Amino acid sequence: MDGTSFRPPALTIKLGESVVWQNKDPFPHTATAQGVFDSGRIAPGASWTFTPKARGETQYVCTLHPTMKATIKVE
């Protein structure tokens, strides 16, 4: 999370790998995919890790900044 965007905006990982969101902005963000994961507020300078349990593609958003959107594909 940097410049009010998720970087990269699309990410492909293998099942069993983890994704780490690091907030590099001076204000909080979330990484939220309804029914799949919700980081809660990630404070400036903090991070949050998620390890998917199933294959598939998931779109997620920052609930505090709804223009921040991205996708994770798990193979």
mmJSON file of the N, C-alpha and C atoms, coordinates in Angstrom:
{"data_MODEL":{"atom_site":{
"group_PDB":["ATOM","ATOM","ATOM","ATOM","ATOM","ATOM","ATOM","ATOM","ATOM","ATOM","ATOM","ATOM","ATOM","ATOM","ATOM","ATOM","ATOM","ATOM","ATOM","ATOM","ATOM","ATOM","ATOM","ATOM","ATOM","ATOM","ATOM","ATOM","ATOM","ATOM","ATOM","ATOM","ATOM","ATOM","ATOM","ATOM","ATOM","ATOM","ATOM","ATOM","ATOM","ATOM","ATOM","ATOM","ATOM","ATOM","ATOM","ATOM","ATOM","ATOM","ATOM","ATOM","ATOM","ATOM","ATOM","ATOM","ATOM","ATOM","ATOM","ATOM","ATOM","ATOM","ATOM","ATOM","ATOM","ATOM","ATOM","ATOM","ATOM","ATOM","ATOM","ATOM","ATOM","ATOM","ATOM","ATOM","ATOM","ATOM","ATOM","ATOM","ATOM","ATOM","ATOM","ATOM","ATOM","ATOM","ATOM","ATOM","ATOM","ATOM","ATOM","ATOM","ATOM","ATOM","ATOM","ATOM","ATOM","ATOM","ATOM","ATOM","ATOM","ATOM","ATOM","ATOM","ATOM","ATOM","ATOM","ATOM","ATOM","ATOM","ATOM","ATOM","ATOM","ATOM","ATOM","ATOM","ATOM","ATOM","ATOM","ATOM","ATOM","ATOM","ATOM","ATOM","ATOM","ATOM","ATOM","ATOM","ATOM","ATOM","ATOM","ATOM","ATOM","ATOM","ATOM","ATOM","ATOM","ATOM","ATOM","ATOM","ATOM","ATOM","ATOM","ATOM","ATOM","ATOM","ATOM","ATOM","ATOM","ATOM","ATOM","ATOM","ATOM","ATOM","ATOM","ATOM","ATOM","ATOM","ATOM","ATOM","ATOM","ATOM","ATOM","ATOM","ATOM","ATOM","ATOM","ATOM","ATOM","ATOM","ATOM","ATOM","ATOM","ATOM","ATOM","ATOM","ATOM","ATOM","ATOM","ATOM","ATOM","ATOM","ATOM","ATOM","ATOM","ATOM","ATOM","ATOM","ATOM","ATOM","ATOM","ATOM","ATOM","ATOM","ATOM","ATOM","ATOM","ATOM","ATOM","ATOM","ATOM","ATOM","ATOM","ATOM","ATOM","ATOM","ATOM","ATOM","ATOM","ATOM","ATOM","ATOM","ATOM","ATOM","ATOM","ATOM","ATOM","ATOM","ATOM","ATOM","ATOM","ATOM","ATOM","ATOM","ATOM"],
"id":[1,2,3,4,5,6,7,8,9,10,11,12,13,14,15,16,17,18,19,20,21,22,23,24,25,26,27,28,29,30,31,32,33,34,35,36,37,38,39,40,41,42,43,44,45,46,47,48,49,50,51,52,53,54,55,56,57,58,59,60,61,62,63,64,65,66,67,68,69,70,71,72,73,74,75,76,77,78,79,80,81,82,83,84,85,86,87,88,89,90,91,92,93,94,95,96,97,98,99,100,101,102,103,104,105,106,107,108,109,110,111,112,113,114,115,116,117,118,119,120,121,122,123,124,125,126,127,128,129,130,131,132,133,134,135,136,137,138,139,140,141,142,143,144,145,146,147,148,149,150,151,152,153,154,155,156,157,158,159,160,161,162,163,164,165,166,167,168,169,170,171,172,173,174,175,176,177,178,179,180,181,182,183,184,185,186,187,188,189,190,191,192,193,194,195,196,197,198,199,200,201,202,203,204,205,206,207,208,209,210,211,212,213,214,215,216,217,218,219,220,221,222,223,224,225],
"type_symbol":["N","C","C","N","C","C","N","C","C","N","C","C","N","C","C","N","C","C","N","C","C","N","C","C","N","C","C","N","C","C","N","C","C","N","C","C","N","C","C","N","C","C","N","C","C","N","C","C","N","C","C","N","C","C","N","C","C","N","C","C","N","C","C","N","C","C","N","C","C","N","C","C","N","C","C","N","C","C","N","C","C","N","C","C","N","C","C","N","C","C","N","C","C","N","C","C","N","C","C","N","C","C","N","C","C","N","C","C","N","C","C","N","C","C","N","C","C","N","C","C","N","C","C","N","C","C","N","C","C","N","C","C","N","C","C","N","C","C","N","C","C","N","C","C","N","C","C","N","C","C","N","C","C","N","C","C","N","C","C","N","C","C","N","C","C","N","C","C","N","C","C","N","C","C","N","C","C","N","C","C","N","C","C","N","C","C","N","C","C","N","C","C","N","C","C","N","C","C","N","C","C","N","C","C","N","C","C","N","C","C","N","C","C","N","C","C","N","C","C","N","C","C","N","C","C"],
"label_atom_id":["N","CA","C","N","CA","C","N","CA","C","N","CA","C","N","CA","C","N","CA","C","N","CA","C","N","CA","C","N","CA","C","N","CA","C","N","CA","C","N","CA","C","N","CA","C","N","CA","C","N","CA","C","N","CA","C","N","CA","C","N","CA","C","N","CA","C","N","CA","C","N","CA","C","N","CA","C","N","CA","C","N","CA","C","N","CA","C","N","CA","C","N","CA","C","N","CA","C","N","CA","C","N","CA","C","N","CA","C","N","CA","C","N","CA","C","N","CA","C","N","CA","C","N","CA","C","N","CA","C","N","CA","C","N","CA","C","N","CA","C","N","CA","C","N","CA","C","N","CA","C","N","CA","C","N","CA","C","N","CA","C","N","CA","C","N","CA","C","N","CA","C","N","CA","C","N","CA","C","N","CA","C","N","CA","C","N","CA","C","N","CA","C","N","CA","C","N","CA","C","N","CA","C","N","CA","C","N","CA","C","N","CA","C","N","CA","C","N","CA","C","N","CA","C","N","CA","C","N","CA","C","N","CA","C","N","CA","C","N","CA","C","N","CA","C","N","CA","C","N","CA","C","N","CA","C","N","CA","C","N","CA","C"],
"label_alt_id":[null,null,null,null,null,null,null,null,null,null,null,null,null,null,null,null,null,null,null,null,null,null,null,null,null,null,null,null,null,null,null,null,null,null,null,null,null,null,null,null,null,null,null,null,null,null,null,null,null,null,null,null,null,null,null,null,null,null,null,null,null,null,null,null,null,null,null,null,null,null,null,null,null,null,null,null,null,null,null,null,null,null,null,null,null,null,null,null,null,null,null,null,null,null,null,null,null,null,null,null,null,null,null,null,null,null,null,null,null,null,null,null,null,null,null,null,null,null,null,null,null,null,null,null,null,null,null,null,null,null,null,null,null,null,null,null,null,null,null,null,null,null,null,null,null,null,null,null,null,null,null,null,null,null,null,null,null,null,null,null,null,null,null,null,null,null,null,null,null,null,null,null,null,null,null,null,null,null,null,null,null,null,null,null,null,null,null,null,null,null,null,null,null,null,null,null,null,null,null,null,null,null,null,null,null,null,null,null,null,null,null,null,null,null,null,null,null,null,null,null,null,null,null,null,null],
"label_comp_id":["MET","MET","MET","ASP","ASP","ASP","GLY","GLY","GLY","THR","THR","THR","SER","SER","SER","PHE","PHE","PHE","ARG","ARG","ARG","PRO","PRO","PRO","PRO","PRO","PRO","ALA","ALA","ALA","LEU","LEU","LEU","THR","THR","THR","ILE","ILE","ILE","LYS","LYS","LYS","LEU","LEU","LEU","GLY","GLY","GLY","GLU","GLU","GLU","SER","SER","SER","VAL","VAL","VAL","VAL","VAL","VAL","TRP","TRP","TRP","GLN","GLN","GLN","ASN","ASN","ASN","LYS","LYS","LYS","ASP","ASP","ASP","PRO","PRO","PRO","PHE","PHE","PHE","PRO","PRO","PRO","HIS","HIS","HIS","THR","THR","THR","ALA","ALA","ALA","THR","THR","THR","ALA","ALA","ALA","GLN","GLN","GLN","GLY","GLY","GLY","VAL","VAL","VAL","PHE","PHE","PHE","ASP","ASP","ASP","SER","SER","SER","GLY","GLY","GLY","ARG","ARG","ARG","ILE","ILE","ILE","ALA","ALA","ALA","PRO","PRO","PRO","GLY","GLY","GLY","ALA","ALA","ALA","SER","SER","SER","TRP","TRP","TRP","THR","THR","THR","PHE","PHE","PHE","THR","THR","THR","PRO","PRO","PRO","LYS","LYS","LYS","ALA","ALA","ALA","ARG","ARG","ARG","GLY","GLY","GLY","GLU","GLU","GLU","THR","THR","THR","GLN","GLN","GLN","TYR","TYR","TYR","VAL","VAL","VAL","CYS","CYS","CYS","THR","THR","THR","LEU","LEU","LEU","HIS","HIS","HIS","PRO","PRO","PRO","THR","THR","THR","MET","MET","MET","LYS","LYS","LYS","ALA","ALA","ALA","THR","THR","THR","ILE","ILE","ILE","LYS","LYS","LYS","VAL","VAL","VAL","GLU","GLU","GLU"],
"label_asym_id":["A","A","A","A","A","A","A","A","A","A","A","A","A","A","A","A","A","A","A","A","A","A","A","A","A","A","A","A","A","A","A","A","A","A","A","A","A","A","A","A","A","A","A","A","A","A","A","A","A","A","A","A","A","A","A","A","A","A","A","A","A","A","A","A","A","A","A","A","A","A","A","A","A","A","A","A","A","A","A","A","A","A","A","A","A","A","A","A","A","A","A","A","A","A","A","A","A","A","A","A","A","A","A","A","A","A","A","A","A","A","A","A","A","A","A","A","A","A","A","A","A","A","A","A","A","A","A","A","A","A","A","A","A","A","A","A","A","A","A","A","A","A","A","A","A","A","A","A","A","A","A","A","A","A","A","A","A","A","A","A","A","A","A","A","A","A","A","A","A","A","A","A","A","A","A","A","A","A","A","A","A","A","A","A","A","A","A","A","A","A","A","A","A","A","A","A","A","A","A","A","A","A","A","A","A","A","A","A","A","A","A","A","A","A","A","A","A","A","A","A","A","A","A","A","A"],
"label_entity_id":["1","1","1","1","1","1","1","1","1","1","1","1","1","1","1","1","1","1","1","1","1","1","1","1","1","1","1","1","1","1","1","1","1","1","1","1","1","1","1","1","1","1","1","1","1","1","1","1","1","1","1","1","1","1","1","1","1","1","1","1","1","1","1","1","1","1","1","1","1","1","1","1","1","1","1","1","1","1","1","1","1","1","1","1","1","1","1","1","1","1","1","1","1","1","1","1","1","1","1","1","1","1","1","1","1","1","1","1","1","1","1","1","1","1","1","1","1","1","1","1","1","1","1","1","1","1","1","1","1","1","1","1","1","1","1","1","1","1","1","1","1","1","1","1","1","1","1","1","1","1","1","1","1","1","1","1","1","1","1","1","1","1","1","1","1","1","1","1","1","1","1","1","1","1","1","1","1","1","1","1","1","1","1","1","1","1","1","1","1","1","1","1","1","1","1","1","1","1","1","1","1","1","1","1","1","1","1","1","1","1","1","1","1","1","1","1","1","1","1","1","1","1","1","1","1"],
"label_seq_id":[1,1,1,2,2,2,3,3,3,4,4,4,5,5,5,6,6,6,7,7,7,8,8,8,9,9,9,10,10,10,11,11,11,12,12,12,13,13,13,14,14,14,15,15,15,16,16,16,17,17,17,18,18,18,19,19,19,20,20,20,21,21,21,22,22,22,23,23,23,24,24,24,25,25,25,26,26,26,27,27,27,28,28,28,29,29,29,30,30,30,31,31,31,32,32,32,33,33,33,34,34,34,35,35,35,36,36,36,37,37,37,38,38,38,39,39,39,40,40,40,41,41,41,42,42,42,43,43,43,44,44,44,45,45,45,46,46,46,47,47,47,48,48,48,49,49,49,50,50,50,51,51,51,52,52,52,53,53,53,54,54,54,55,55,55,56,56,56,57,57,57,58,58,58,59,59,59,60,60,60,61,61,61,62,62,62,63,63,63,64,64,64,65,65,65,66,66,66,67,67,67,68,68,68,69,69,69,70,70,70,71,71,71,72,72,72,73,73,73,74,74,74,75,75,75],
"pdbx_PDB_ins_code":[null,null,null,null,null,null,null,null,null,null,null,null,null,null,null,null,null,null,null,null,null,null,null,null,null,null,null,null,null,null,null,null,null,null,null,null,null,null,null,null,null,null,null,null,null,null,null,null,null,null,null,null,null,null,null,null,null,null,null,null,null,null,null,null,null,null,null,null,null,null,null,null,null,null,null,null,null,null,null,null,null,null,null,null,null,null,null,null,null,null,null,null,null,null,null,null,null,null,null,null,null,null,null,null,null,null,null,null,null,null,null,null,null,null,null,null,null,null,null,null,null,null,null,null,null,null,null,null,null,null,null,null,null,null,null,null,null,null,null,null,null,null,null,null,null,null,null,null,null,null,null,null,null,null,null,null,null,null,null,null,null,null,null,null,null,null,null,null,null,null,null,null,null,null,null,null,null,null,null,null,null,null,null,null,null,null,null,null,null,null,null,null,null,null,null,null,null,null,null,null,null,null,null,null,null,null,null,null,null,null,null,null,null,null,null,null,null,null,null,null,null,null,null,null,null],
"Cartn_x":[0.854,0.0,0.901,0.784,1.637,0.97,0.84,0.213,-1.252,-1.938,-3.342,-3.623,-2.733,-2.969,-2.308,-2.84,-2.224,-1.196,-0.005,1.038,1.614,1.564,0.99,-0.536,-1.207,-2.673,-3.222,-2.401,-2.782,-1.595,-1.868,-0.818,-1.243,-0.33,-0.571,0.405,-0.148,0.681,0.279,1.092,0.784,0.08,-0.789,-1.472,-0.422,-0.608,0.347,1.268,1.403,2.207,1.392,2.079,1.429,1.583,0.663,0.708,0.85,1.763,1.97,1.631,0.743,0.427,1.213,1.994,2.748,2.188,1.797,1.234,2.343,2.644,3.686,3.104,1.784,1.138,1.083,0.849,0.803,-0.575,-1.445,-2.786,-3.167,-4.173,-4.519,-5.195,-5.112,-5.786,-6.333,-7.168,-7.566,-7.315,-7.263,-7.283,-8.471,-9.559,-10.809,-11.442,-11.678,-12.435,-13.602,-14.769,-15.942,-16.117,-16.178,-16.363,-15.109,-13.984,-12.734,-11.666,-11.385,-10.437,-10.718,-10.272,-10.391,-9.258,-8.374,-7.211,-7.552,-8.714,-8.949,-8.057,-8.013,-7.177,-5.703,-4.948,-3.492,-2.904,-2.285,-1.745,-0.564,-0.272,0.908,2.165,2.957,4.175,3.975,2.735,2.445,2.185,2.053,1.774,0.771,0.228,-0.721,-0.476,-0.524,-0.238,-1.466,-1.696,-2.804,-2.275,-2.669,-2.31,-3.603,-3.889,-5.119,-5.164,-6.355,-6.572,-7.151,-7.457,-8.069,-7.603,-7.674,-7.343,-8.498,-8.163,-9.199,-8.706,-9.579,-9.252,-10.16,-9.582,-10.318,-10.002,-11.036,-10.863,-11.009,-10.19,-10.279,-10.165,-10.487,-10.581,-10.124,-9.763,-9.565,-10.909,-11.499,-12.823,-12.778,-11.611,-11.456,-11.25,-10.771,-10.506,-10.99,-12.286,-12.887,-12.343,-11.571,-10.958,-9.72,-9.243,-8.113,-8.636,-8.335,-8.801,-7.653,-7.703,-6.69,-7.233,-6.428,-6.831,-5.686,-6.045,-5.106,-5.617,-4.725,-5.055,-4.196,-4.843,-4.137,-4.224,-3.058,-2.996,-2.666],
"Cartn_y":[-1.156,0.0,1.22,1.97,3.14,4.085,5.338,6.293,5.987,5.535,5.097,4.12,3.147,2.051,0.783,-0.353,-1.643,-1.905,-2.312,-2.611,-3.983,-4.891,-4.758,-4.837,-4.318,-4.366,-5.764,-6.632,-8.028,-8.902,-9.954,-10.82,-12.267,-13.117,-14.556,-15.272,-16.141,-16.915,-18.381,-19.234,-20.659,-20.928,-21.925,-22.334,-22.645,-22.121,-22.32,-21.131,-20.261,-19.051,-17.991,-17.062,-15.976,-14.66,-13.757,-12.402,-11.452,-10.497,-9.513,-8.134,-7.437,-6.053,-5.17,-4.25,-3.291,-1.901,-1.201,0.123,1.168,1.734,2.751,4.163,4.276,5.587,6.122,7.43,8.011,7.91,7.04,6.856,5.389,4.902,3.477,3.041,1.733,1.077,-0.259,-0.884,-2.277,-3.041,-4.353,-5.256,-6.174,-5.981,-6.653,-7.286,-8.588,-9.329,-9.957,-9.4,-9.815,-11.324,-11.906,-13.344,-14.167,-13.524,-14.265,-13.848,-12.554,-12.056,-10.593,-10.175,-8.777,-8.474,-7.609,-7.266,-6.413,-5.763,-4.71,-3.539,-2.522,-1.357,-1.705,-1.436,-1.606,-0.215,0.014,1.33,1.694,2.981,3.405,2.704,2.162,1.466,0.028,-0.412,-1.784,-2.684,-3.985,-4.947,-5.982,-6.754,-7.823,-8.941,-10.189,-11.354,-12.244,-12.769,-13.682,-14.862,-16.08,-17.289,-17.936,-17.872,-18.458,-19.969,-20.476,-21.917,-22.625,-21.857,-22.454,-21.713,-22.419,-21.811,-20.927,-19.996,-19.134,-17.708,-16.854,-15.449,-14.612,-13.674,-12.848,-11.385,-10.584,-9.141,-8.585,-7.59,-6.989,-5.474,-4.805,-3.351,-2.849,-1.588,-0.903,-0.285,-0.714,-0.198,1.276,1.776,3.191,4.072,3.467,4.18,3.285,3.284,2.321,2.357,3.375,3.379,2.489,2.056,1.135,-0.282,-0.864,-2.216,-3.031,-4.343,-5.238,-6.659,-7.568,-8.966,-9.898,-10.994,-12.076,-13.322,-13.994,-15.277,-16.334,-17.373,-18.476,-19.69,-20.207,-21.381,-22.635],
"Cartn_z":[0.0,0.0,0.0,-1.079,-1.216,-2.2,-1.836,-2.741,-2.962,-1.933,-1.975,-3.113,-3.251,-4.197,-3.67,-4.123,-3.835,-4.928,-4.516,-5.49,-5.195,-6.14,-7.476,-7.419,-8.447,-8.476,-8.756,-9.294,-9.536,-9.148,-8.403,-7.896,-8.068,-8.553,-8.665,-7.749,-6.886,-5.976,-6.051,-5.456,-5.368,-4.032,-4.026,-2.806,-1.74,-0.545,0.548,0.761,-0.247,-0.094,0.647,1.251,1.984,1.236,1.506,0.963,2.152,2.038,3.093,2.543,3.225,2.888,3.84,3.305,4.107,3.818,4.851,4.679,4.713,3.559,3.446,3.398,3.542,3.559,4.993,5.165,6.511,7.179,6.67,7.22,7.074,7.823,7.794,6.499,6.261,5.137,5.622,4.783,5.0,3.708,3.825,2.67,2.944,2.196,2.52,1.291,1.371,0.354,1.106,0.937,1.711,1.7,2.899,3.044,2.863,2.509,2.283,3.296,3.399,4.387,4.685,5.871,6.282,7.248,6.837,7.645,8.857,8.839,9.814,9.433,10.262,9.944,10.076,9.034,9.056,9.24,10.372,10.71,9.807,9.691,8.941,9.48,8.571,8.957,9.385,9.506,9.942,8.734,8.998,7.928,8.417,7.451,7.741,6.742,7.207,6.368,6.259,5.043,4.784,3.983,4.379,3.646,3.158,1.852,1.315,1.538,1.736,1.963,0.74,-0.325,-1.513,-2.765,-3.884,-5.172,-5.641,-6.516,-7.079,-7.194,-7.666,-7.844,-6.946,-6.243,-5.299,-5.528,-5.645,-5.72,-4.319,-4.005,-2.68,-2.776,-1.668,-1.643,-0.277,-0.215,1.063,1.419,2.527,2.886,3.28,3.625,3.982,2.749,1.659,0.401,-0.748,-1.052,-1.984,-3.418,-3.762,-5.098,-5.137,-3.977,-3.913,-4.107,-5.255,-5.574,-6.158,-5.941,-6.484,-6.526,-7.08,-7.265,-6.865,-6.201,-5.919,-6.617,-7.358,-7.973,-7.302,-6.801,-6.127,-7.031,-7.409,-8.311,-7.536],
"occupancy":[1.0,1.0,1.0,1.0,1.0,1.0,1.0,1.0,1.0,1.0,1.0,1.0,1.0,1.0,1.0,1.0,1.0,1.0,1.0,1.0,1.0,1.0,1.0,1.0,1.0,1.0,1.0,1.0,1.0,1.0,1.0,1.0,1.0,1.0,1.0,1.0,1.0,1.0,1.0,1.0,1.0,1.0,1.0,1.0,1.0,1.0,1.0,1.0,1.0,1.0,1.0,1.0,1.0,1.0,1.0,1.0,1.0,1.0,1.0,1.0,1.0,1.0,1.0,1.0,1.0,1.0,1.0,1.0,1.0,1.0,1.0,1.0,1.0,1.0,1.0,1.0,1.0,1.0,1.0,1.0,1.0,1.0,1.0,1.0,1.0,1.0,1.0,1.0,1.0,1.0,1.0,1.0,1.0,1.0,1.0,1.0,1.0,1.0,1.0,1.0,1.0,1.0,1.0,1.0,1.0,1.0,1.0,1.0,1.0,1.0,1.0,1.0,1.0,1.0,1.0,1.0,1.0,1.0,1.0,1.0,1.0,1.0,1.0,1.0,1.0,1.0,1.0,1.0,1.0,1.0,1.0,1.0,1.0,1.0,1.0,1.0,1.0,1.0,1.0,1.0,1.0,1.0,1.0,1.0,1.0,1.0,1.0,1.0,1.0,1.0,1.0,1.0,1.0,1.0,1.0,1.0,1.0,1.0,1.0,1.0,1.0,1.0,1.0,1.0,1.0,1.0,1.0,1.0,1.0,1.0,1.0,1.0,1.0,1.0,1.0,1.0,1.0,1.0,1.0,1.0,1.0,1.0,1.0,1.0,1.0,1.0,1.0,1.0,1.0,1.0,1.0,1.0,1.0,1.0,1.0,1.0,1.0,1.0,1.0,1.0,1.0,1.0,1.0,1.0,1.0,1.0,1.0,1.0,1.0,1.0,1.0,1.0,1.0,1.0,1.0,1.0,1.0,1.0,1.0,1.0,1.0,1.0,1.0,1.0,1.0],
"B_iso_or_equiv":[0.0,0.0,0.0,0.0,0.0,0.0,0.0,0.0,0.0,0.0,0.0,0.0,0.0,0.0,0.0,0.0,0.0,0.0,0.0,0.0,0.0,0.0,0.0,0.0,0.0,0.0,0.0,0.0,0.0,0.0,0.0,0.0,0.0,0.0,0.0,0.0,0.0,0.0,0.0,0.0,0.0,0.0,0.0,0.0,0.0,0.0,0.0,0.0,0.0,0.0,0.0,0.0,0.0,0.0,0.0,0.0,0.0,0.0,0.0,0.0,0.0,0.0,0.0,0.0,0.0,0.0,0.0,0.0,0.0,0.0,0.0,0.0,0.0,0.0,0.0,0.0,0.0,0.0,0.0,0.0,0.0,0.0,0.0,0.0,0.0,0.0,0.0,0.0,0.0,0.0,0.0,0.0,0.0,0.0,0.0,0.0,0.0,0.0,0.0,0.0,0.0,0.0,0.0,0.0,0.0,0.0,0.0,0.0,0.0,0.0,0.0,0.0,0.0,0.0,0.0,0.0,0.0,0.0,0.0,0.0,0.0,0.0,0.0,0.0,0.0,0.0,0.0,0.0,0.0,0.0,0.0,0.0,0.0,0.0,0.0,0.0,0.0,0.0,0.0,0.0,0.0,0.0,0.0,0.0,0.0,0.0,0.0,0.0,0.0,0.0,0.0,0.0,0.0,0.0,0.0,0.0,0.0,0.0,0.0,0.0,0.0,0.0,0.0,0.0,0.0,0.0,0.0,0.0,0.0,0.0,0.0,0.0,0.0,0.0,0.0,0.0,0.0,0.0,0.0,0.0,0.0,0.0,0.0,0.0,0.0,0.0,0.0,0.0,0.0,0.0,0.0,0.0,0.0,0.0,0.0,0.0,0.0,0.0,0.0,0.0,0.0,0.0,0.0,0.0,0.0,0.0,0.0,0.0,0.0,0.0,0.0,0.0,0.0,0.0,0.0,0.0,0.0,0.0,0.0,0.0,0.0,0.0,0.0,0.0,0.0],
"pdbx_formal_charge":[null,null,null,null,null,null,null,null,null,null,null,null,null,null,null,null,null,null,null,null,null,null,null,null,null,null,null,null,null,null,null,null,null,null,null,null,null,null,null,null,null,null,null,null,null,null,null,null,null,null,null,null,null,null,null,null,null,null,null,null,null,null,null,null,null,null,null,null,null,null,null,null,null,null,null,null,null,null,null,null,null,null,null,null,null,null,null,null,null,null,null,null,null,null,null,null,null,null,null,null,null,null,null,null,null,null,null,null,null,null,null,null,null,null,null,null,null,null,null,null,null,null,null,null,null,null,null,null,null,null,null,null,null,null,null,null,null,null,null,null,null,null,null,null,null,null,null,null,null,null,null,null,null,null,null,null,null,null,null,null,null,null,null,null,null,null,null,null,null,null,null,null,null,null,null,null,null,null,null,null,null,null,null,null,null,null,null,null,null,null,null,null,null,null,null,null,null,null,null,null,null,null,null,null,null,null,null,null,null,null,null,null,null,null,null,null,null,null,null,null,null,null,null,null,null],
"auth_seq_id":[1,1,1,2,2,2,3,3,3,4,4,4,5,5,5,6,6,6,7,7,7,8,8,8,9,9,9,10,10,10,11,11,11,12,12,12,13,13,13,14,14,14,15,15,15,16,16,16,17,17,17,18,18,18,19,19,19,20,20,20,21,21,21,22,22,22,23,23,23,24,24,24,25,25,25,26,26,26,27,27,27,28,28,28,29,29,29,30,30,30,31,31,31,32,32,32,33,33,33,34,34,34,35,35,35,36,36,36,37,37,37,38,38,38,39,39,39,40,40,40,41,41,41,42,42,42,43,43,43,44,44,44,45,45,45,46,46,46,47,47,47,48,48,48,49,49,49,50,50,50,51,51,51,52,52,52,53,53,53,54,54,54,55,55,55,56,56,56,57,57,57,58,58,58,59,59,59,60,60,60,61,61,61,62,62,62,63,63,63,64,64,64,65,65,65,66,66,66,67,67,67,68,68,68,69,69,69,70,70,70,71,71,71,72,72,72,73,73,73,74,74,74,75,75,75],
"auth_comp_id":["MET","MET","MET","ASP","ASP","ASP","GLY","GLY","GLY","THR","THR","THR","SER","SER","SER","PHE","PHE","PHE","ARG","ARG","ARG","PRO","PRO","PRO","PRO","PRO","PRO","ALA","ALA","ALA","LEU","LEU","LEU","THR","THR","THR","ILE","ILE","ILE","LYS","LYS","LYS","LEU","LEU","LEU","GLY","GLY","GLY","GLU","GLU","GLU","SER","SER","SER","VAL","VAL","VAL","VAL","VAL","VAL","TRP","TRP","TRP","GLN","GLN","GLN","ASN","ASN","ASN","LYS","LYS","LYS","ASP","ASP","ASP","PRO","PRO","PRO","PHE","PHE","PHE","PRO","PRO","PRO","HIS","HIS","HIS","THR","THR","THR","ALA","ALA","ALA","THR","THR","THR","ALA","ALA","ALA","GLN","GLN","GLN","GLY","GLY","GLY","VAL","VAL","VAL","PHE","PHE","PHE","ASP","ASP","ASP","SER","SER","SER","GLY","GLY","GLY","ARG","ARG","ARG","ILE","ILE","ILE","ALA","ALA","ALA","PRO","PRO","PRO","GLY","GLY","GLY","ALA","ALA","ALA","SER","SER","SER","TRP","TRP","TRP","THR","THR","THR","PHE","PHE","PHE","THR","THR","THR","PRO","PRO","PRO","LYS","LYS","LYS","ALA","ALA","ALA","ARG","ARG","ARG","GLY","GLY","GLY","GLU","GLU","GLU","THR","THR","THR","GLN","GLN","GLN","TYR","TYR","TYR","VAL","VAL","VAL","CYS","CYS","CYS","THR","THR","THR","LEU","LEU","LEU","HIS","HIS","HIS","PRO","PRO","PRO","THR","THR","THR","MET","MET","MET","LYS","LYS","LYS","ALA","ALA","ALA","THR","THR","THR","ILE","ILE","ILE","LYS","LYS","LYS","VAL","VAL","VAL","GLU","GLU","GLU"],
"auth_asym_id":["A","A","A","A","A","A","A","A","A","A","A","A","A","A","A","A","A","A","A","A","A","A","A","A","A","A","A","A","A","A","A","A","A","A","A","A","A","A","A","A","A","A","A","A","A","A","A","A","A","A","A","A","A","A","A","A","A","A","A","A","A","A","A","A","A","A","A","A","A","A","A","A","A","A","A","A","A","A","A","A","A","A","A","A","A","A","A","A","A","A","A","A","A","A","A","A","A","A","A","A","A","A","A","A","A","A","A","A","A","A","A","A","A","A","A","A","A","A","A","A","A","A","A","A","A","A","A","A","A","A","A","A","A","A","A","A","A","A","A","A","A","A","A","A","A","A","A","A","A","A","A","A","A","A","A","A","A","A","A","A","A","A","A","A","A","A","A","A","A","A","A","A","A","A","A","A","A","A","A","A","A","A","A","A","A","A","A","A","A","A","A","A","A","A","A","A","A","A","A","A","A","A","A","A","A","A","A","A","A","A","A","A","A","A","A","A","A","A","A","A","A","A","A","A","A"],
"auth_atom_id":["N","CA","C","N","CA","C","N","CA","C","N","CA","C","N","CA","C","N","CA","C","N","CA","C","N","CA","C","N","CA","C","N","CA","C","N","CA","C","N","CA","C","N","CA","C","N","CA","C","N","CA","C","N","CA","C","N","CA","C","N","CA","C","N","CA","C","N","CA","C","N","CA","C","N","CA","C","N","CA","C","N","CA","C","N","CA","C","N","CA","C","N","CA","C","N","CA","C","N","CA","C","N","CA","C","N","CA","C","N","CA","C","N","CA","C","N","CA","C","N","CA","C","N","CA","C","N","CA","C","N","CA","C","N","CA","C","N","CA","C","N","CA","C","N","CA","C","N","CA","C","N","CA","C","N","CA","C","N","CA","C","N","CA","C","N","CA","C","N","CA","C","N","CA","C","N","CA","C","N","CA","C","N","CA","C","N","CA","C","N","CA","C","N","CA","C","N","CA","C","N","CA","C","N","CA","C","N","CA","C","N","CA","C","N","CA","C","N","CA","C","N","CA","C","N","CA","C","N","CA","C","N","CA","C","N","CA","C","N","CA","C","N","CA","C","N","CA","C","N","CA","C","N","CA","C","N","CA","C","N","CA","C"],
"pdbx_PDB_model_num":[1,1,1,1,1,1,1,1,1,1,1,1,1,1,1,1,1,1,1,1,1,1,1,1,1,1,1,1,1,1,1,1,1,1,1,1,1,1,1,1,1,1,1,1,1,1,1,1,1,1,1,1,1,1,1,1,1,1,1,1,1,1,1,1,1,1,1,1,1,1,1,1,1,1,1,1,1,1,1,1,1,1,1,1,1,1,1,1,1,1,1,1,1,1,1,1,1,1,1,1,1,1,1,1,1,1,1,1,1,1,1,1,1,1,1,1,1,1,1,1,1,1,1,1,1,1,1,1,1,1,1,1,1,1,1,1,1,1,1,1,1,1,1,1,1,1,1,1,1,1,1,1,1,1,1,1,1,1,1,1,1,1,1,1,1,1,1,1,1,1,1,1,1,1,1,1,1,1,1,1,1,1,1,1,1,1,1,1,1,1,1,1,1,1,1,1,1,1,1,1,1,1,1,1,1,1,1,1,1,1,1,1,1,1,1,1,1,1,1,1,1,1,1,1,1]
}}}
